[in-house]
Amino acid sequence: MKLIAWLLTVAHKHHHPVSVDLQGWVAHPLNIQRLQNNGYDCGVWVLAAMIAVLRGRHVTGVREVDIGNLRHYLSVLVLSILPNWSVQQLT
């Protein structure tokens, strides 16, 4: 829940207020078609779904070919809040 609260705070700071009741969350599928064809991009797809929900969308708009770029983009965002870290330290 801390990650969700932080993402909501970031969205609000960037003038994208999202009204979310953090009590009683219910999971709903965003997609009914299979989007992932490997066993290692699961977390990136979950983050893509979270981004879609926080933006008020019902689908991610992400294709499998885009996952590498999304992974890089998310790593840049994470590193921007961890100023003393570098990509080399995470690999």
Sine and cosine of phi, psi and omega as CSV:
sin_phi,cos_phi,sin_psi,cos_psi,sin_omega,cos_omega
0.00,0.00,-0.45,0.89,0.02,-1.00
-0.89,0.45,-0.64,0.77,0.02,-1.00
-0.89,0.45,-0.70,0.71,0.01,-1.00
-0.88,0.48,-0.72,0.70,0.01,-1.00
-0.88,0.48,-0.66,0.75,0.02,-1.00
-0.90,0.43,-0.70,0.72,0.01,-1.00
-0.89,0.46,-0.61,0.79,0.06,-1.00
-0.90,0.43,-0.63,0.78,0.04,-1.00
-0.90,0.44,-0.71,0.71,0.02,-1.00
-0.88,0.47,-0.70,0.71,0.02,-1.00
-0.86,0.51,-0.68,0.74,0.00,-1.00
-0.90,0.43,-0.67,0.74,0.01,-1.00
-0.88,0.48,-0.50,0.87,-0.01,-1.00
-0.99,-0.12,0.43,0.90,0.09,-1.00
0.88,0.48,0.59,0.81,0.11,-0.99
-0.81,-0.59,0.91,0.41,-0.04,-1.00
-0.90,0.44,0.73,-0.68,0.01,-1.00
-0.86,-0.51,0.83,-0.55,0.01,-1.00
-1.00,0.01,0.94,-0.35,-0.05,-1.00
-0.72,-0.69,0.78,-0.63,0.12,-0.99
-1.00,0.00,0.93,-0.36,-0.07,-1.00
-0.97,0.26,-0.07,1.00,0.04,-1.00
-1.00,-0.02,0.65,-0.76,0.11,-0.99
0.91,0.40,0.67,0.75,0.00,-1.00
-0.89,0.45,0.59,-0.81,0.05,-1.00
-0.77,-0.63,0.70,-0.72,-0.01,-1.00
-1.00,0.06,0.71,-0.71,0.07,-1.00
-0.74,-0.67,0.69,-0.73,0.02,-1.00
-0.93,0.36,0.71,-0.71,0.08,-1.00
-0.99,0.11,-0.50,0.86,-0.06,-1.00
-0.75,-0.66,0.55,-0.84,0.09,-1.00
-0.95,-0.32,-0.13,0.99,0.06,-1.00
-0.98,-0.18,0.53,-0.85,0.04,-1.00
-0.93,0.37,0.79,-0.62,0.00,-1.00
-0.93,-0.36,-0.44,0.90,-0.07,-1.00
-0.96,-0.28,0.72,-0.69,-0.02,-1.00
-0.88,-0.48,0.28,0.96,0.06,-1.00
-0.71,-0.70,0.05,-1.00,-0.06,-1.00
-0.96,-0.27,0.28,0.96,-0.09,-1.00
-0.77,-0.63,-0.05,1.00,0.00,-1.00
-0.98,-0.20,0.24,0.97,-0.09,-1.00
-0.81,0.59,-0.75,0.66,-0.05,-1.00
-0.89,0.45,-0.61,0.79,0.01,-1.00
-0.92,0.40,-0.63,0.78,0.05,-1.00
-0.91,0.42,-0.62,0.78,0.04,-1.00
-0.89,0.46,-0.70,0.72,0.03,-1.00
-0.90,0.43,-0.60,0.80,0.06,-1.00
-0.88,0.47,-0.66,0.76,0.03,-1.00
-0.91,0.41,-0.65,0.76,0.03,-1.00
-0.89,0.46,-0.67,0.74,0.03,-1.00
-0.87,0.49,-0.70,0.72,0.00,-1.00
-0.87,0.50,-0.72,0.69,-0.01,-1.00
-0.89,0.45,-0.71,0.71,-0.01,-1.00
-0.91,0.42,-0.42,0.91,0.06,-1.00
-1.00,0.01,0.05,1.00,0.04,-1.00
0.98,0.22,0.39,0.92,-0.03,-1.00
-0.97,-0.24,0.33,-0.94,-0.01,-1.00
-0.98,-0.21,-0.22,0.98,0.05,-1.00
-0.71,-0.70,0.38,-0.93,-0.06,-1.00
-0.98,0.19,-0.57,0.82,-0.10,-1.00
0.97,0.23,0.04,1.00,-0.02,-1.00
-1.00,-0.03,0.68,-0.74,0.09,-1.00
-0.95,-0.30,0.33,-0.94,-0.03,-1.00
-0.84,0.54,-0.58,0.81,0.00,-1.00
-0.92,0.40,-0.34,0.94,-0.02,-1.00
-1.00,0.03,-0.19,0.98,-0.14,-0.99
-0.87,0.49,-0.64,0.76,0.03,-1.00
-0.86,0.50,-0.68,0.74,0.03,-1.00
-0.92,0.39,-0.63,0.77,0.04,-1.00
-0.91,0.43,-0.66,0.75,0.04,-1.00
-0.85,0.52,-0.71,0.70,0.01,-1.00
-0.89,0.45,-0.72,0.69,0.01,-1.00
-0.85,0.53,-0.72,0.70,0.00,-1.00
-0.91,0.42,-0.60,0.80,0.03,-1.00
-0.91,0.41,-0.61,0.79,0.06,-1.00
-0.90,0.44,-0.67,0.74,0.04,-1.00
-0.89,0.46,-0.71,0.71,0.01,-1.00
-0.89,0.46,-0.71,0.71,-0.01,-1.00
-0.92,0.40,-0.43,0.90,0.02,-1.00
-0.94,0.35,-0.37,0.93,0.06,-1.00
-0.99,-0.15,-0.06,1.00,0.08,-1.00
-0.87,-0.49,0.97,0.23,-0.17,-0.99
-0.89,0.45,-0.33,0.94,-0.04,-1.00
-1.00,-0.08,0.11,0.99,-0.04,-1.00
-0.95,-0.33,0.36,-0.93,0.11,-0.99
-0.73,-0.68,0.27,-0.96,0.01,-1.00
-0.86,0.51,-0.62,0.78,-0.02,-1.00
-0.88,0.48,-0.55,0.84,0.00,-1.00
-0.95,0.32,-0.38,0.93,-0.03,-1.00
-1.00,0.00,-0.22,0.98,-0.04,-1.00
-0.97,-0.24,0.00,0.00,0.00,0.00
